[in-house]
């Protein structure tokens, strides 16, 4: 245990650095998609026949800059996650945390392979969307590793959930909804359906519900409905936290930040449509979605660690025990 106390601080900060780099990679990937630069370097794992690490910088021009930078930074993130998995294997006594590190490594390797297949198969929407999904998954895994390797993880006194539909359940449902929403957004981007409904908040027919004339319109509308569902779930989670745990700063502050990001995200979504998918708001919209997911993953993991499931009232347990005792006494008397 002493060895872990000495090693934990730097492992924790290394995990945080890795998570930050994962988020930066998601932003760079968003730039690649926004610039439609996915095929600007048409071969993989080489770059125009060069080893990607020796590709001359003088040739990093136009969209090649975005795609090649994405490849190099993805390699760097992969190296970080590999190093993190090895460090956890060496210094972390908890087997489940070690497995979490190896799982993150497996996901980032698969993500890299899918990225290569995406290029070789000329950006098929299914593979591209799966590549995006794994990127979000790796980001969430690194957040989880950063949390469980911190000192605060060890010193927690569990409290019982006070609400019938508590923070544990609400945050989990919200995380699932946000992840699904991000995947719908990825499908929408990779099928070029972002402007299938070119107006906001109303459709061209003047109604909230558009005329479903194509797959693009359908997936775009589903994305808008998903945004409403995520908004409702986040406000329900926030209401529960603010009502029942107003003094728990580790839940309140992240929730405030998450609601703030949600407002920014809605605004960016509107600007993305009004600007006809300008690069800056479109990329920021993708990145803000990842930030919201990461924030809610933090709240989900934190709440499940510090809050116990809601149990039956103590008086019910007491009465039941008395009943059992009375039954035993009467049985002995008989």
N, C-alpha and C positions, 0 to 999 in steps of 0.2 A: 504493500500500500504506500510506503514511503517513496518508493521509486516512481510511482505514478504521480504523487504530489509534486515531485521535482520536475517531471516531464510534462505534466498537464498544461502549464501556462503556454509554453512555446508551441505545443501541438495544437492547442486551442486557437492561438493566433494564426498559425499556419493554415488551419482549416478555414478560418474567417477570410484570410487572403485568397484562398482557393475559391471560396464562394463568391467573393467580389470579382475575381477573374472570370468565373463562369457567367456572371451577370454581364460583364463587359463583352464576353463572347456572344451572348444573345443579342446584344446591341449591334455588334459588328455583323452578325448574321442578318439582322434586320436591315442593315444598310445594303448588304448584298442583294436581298430580295427587293428592296425599294428601288435600287438602281437597275434591277433586272440583269445583274452581273453574274448569275450563276454559271453561265457557259462562256464567260469571257476568257477563262483558261480551260480549254476543251479536253485536256487529258488529265489522268489521275492514276497513280499518285505523283507522277511527274508534272512539271509545269513547262509546257512547250518543249518537252524532251529533256529538260534540266531536272536534276534533283531539286526539289522545292526549296531546300535550304541554301542552294547556291545559285538560284535564278537571279540574273543580274538586275540590280535595282533600276538601272537605266530603262529597263523594259516595263517597269511598273507604271504604266500609263493608262489613263481612262478607267474603264471598269475593271481592268486587270488589277489595278491597285486594291480595290475592295475585295475581290475574290482571293487574290494571293495573300493579302493581309489576314483574311479570315482563315485560310489554311495554316498559316504560320502561327497565329494566335491559338488556333484549335490544338495544334501540336504542343504548344506551351502549356495549355490547360490540361491536356492529356498527361504530360510529364508531371504536372503538379499533383494530379489525382493519383498517378502511379506512386509518386513519392509519399503521398499521404497514406495510401494503403500499406506501404512498406513500414512507415513509421508506426502506424497503429499496430501492425503485426509485432513490432519489436517492443513497444512500450506500453501498449494498452492491454490490461489484464482481462477485460470483459470480452468474452468471445463474440457476443452479438454485435459489439461495436467493430470488432475486427471484420466480421462478415459484412457489415454495412460498408466498410471501406472497400472490400473486394467487389461488392455489388456495384458501387459507384464506378469502380474501374471497369468492370464488365460493360456497364451501360455506356461509358464514354468511348470505349473501343468500338462497340456496336454502332454508336452514333457516327464515329469517324468512317466506318465501313459504309454505312448508309449514305453519308455525304459523298463518298467516292462513287457509289452506285448511282446516286442522283445525277452526277455529271456524266458518267458513262452511258446512262440510259436517257440522257437529254431531258432532265427535270420532270420525271413522271410525278403527278400530284400525290399519289399514294405514298411513294418513297420519300418525297420531299416533306410531306406532312409528318410521317413517322420520324424523320430526322429532327424535325422541330419538336415533336413530343419528347423524344429522348433528351434533347437539350434542356427542356424544362424539368424533366425528371432528375437529371444530373445536378442541376442547380438546387433543387429541393433536397437532394441527398446530401450535398455539401453543407447546406444550412443545418440539417439535422445533425451531421457529424460535428459541426462547430458548436452546436448547443450541448451535446452530450459529453464533450470533452472539456467543458468549462467547469470552473470551481462551483458555481451556483447550482449545477446539476446535482451535486452530492448533498447539499444542505437544504433540503426542502421538507417542510412539515405538511403532509397532505391534509387538505380540507375536503369536506363533503360537498358535493354539488347541492345547491339550494333550490334551483329551478327544476321543474319537471322536464323541460327540454333544455338541458344545460349547455354550458360552453363547450364541453367535450364533444357532444353530438353535433351542435350547430356548426362549430368550426370545421369538423370533419366533412359535413355535408357541403359547407361553403367551399372548402378546398377542392372537393370533387367537382363541384359546379364550375369553379374558376378554371380548373384544368380542362374540363370539357369545352368551356367557352374559348379557351386559347387554341385548342385543337380545331374547333370550328373556324376560328379566325385564320388558322394556318391553311386549312382546306380552301377557304375563301381567297386567300392571297395567291396560293399556288394554282388555283383554277381561274385566276384573273377575274374574280367576281366582286372585287371591292367596290366597284362603281356600277354593279348591276342594278342597284337602286340608287340613282345618282343624286337624290335629294334627301334632306334631313331637316326636321324629324318626320315629315310626311313623304309618302311615295308620290311619284308624278301624277297619280290619279287623284291626289288631294286627300287620300285616306292613310291611316296608319298601316293598313294591310294592302300590299301591292297586288297588281295583277300577276299571277304566277305564270310567266311566259317561258321560263327557262330554268335550268338547274341553278344558274348563277343567282337569279332572283330569289329562289327558295333558300339557298344557303346563306345569302345575305340577310334575309328576313329572320332566319333561325338565329343568326348571330345577334341581331337586334333584340330578339326575344330573350336570348341567353343573357344579354347585358342587363335586362330588366330583372331576371331571376337572380343574378349575382348581386345586384343592388339590394333587392329585398332581403336576401340571406345575410348580406354583410350588415345591414341595419338591424336585423333581428339579433345577430351575434353581438353587435355593439350595444344594443339595448340591454341584453342580458348581462354583459360585463359591467356596464355602467350602473345597473340597478343592484346587482348582487355582490360585485367585487370592486367598488369604487376606490378602495385604498390599495388595491393590488397593482402597483405601477408597472410590473412586468407584463400585465395584460392590458391595462388602460392605455398606456402610451403607444404601444404598437397598434392598438385598435384605432386610436385617434389618427395615427399616421396612415393606416390602411384606408380609413374613410376619406382622408385628405387626398390620397392617391386615386381613390375611386372618382372623386370629383374632377380631378385633372384628367383621368382616363376618358370620362364621358365627354369632356370638352375637346380633347384631342381627337376622339372619334368623329365628332361633328366637324372639326376643322379639316380632318382628313378628307371628308366628303366634299365640303365646301371648296377646298383647294384643289379638287380633282386629284387627290392622292399625291400631293407634294411630298418630296422625300423626307424633309425634316419632321413634320407632324406624323407622317405614317410610321417612321422608324421609332419616334418617341412613343407612339401609341402601342407598338409592339413591346417596347422596353418597359413601359409603365404597367402593362398587363403582367409581365414577368415579376415586377416589383410587388404588385398586389398579391400574386400567388405566393411569393416568398414570405411576405408579411403574414399572410394567413396560415401558412405552414408553420411559421414560428409560433403563432398563437395556438394552433392546434396541438403541436408537440408540447408546448409549455403547459397548456391546460390539462392535457392527459397525464402529465407528470406531477402536477401540483394538486389536482383535484381528483377525489375518489368518486366512484359512481354513487348516485343517489340510492340510499338504502331505506328499508322500512323504518318507521319511527321506533325509537328505543322502547317506548311503552308497549308497543306491539310485541317486541321481542321478549320483554319482561313478562307480559301476560302469558305468552306462549310457554315460557319456561316454567311459570307457576302451574300452568295446566298440566305440563308433563310431570312435574313433581307430585301434584295432587293425584294424578292417575297412578303413579308408582306406589304412593302411600296406600291408596284404596286397594290396589292389587295385593299388597302385602297383607293388609288387614283381612281380606277375603281368604 
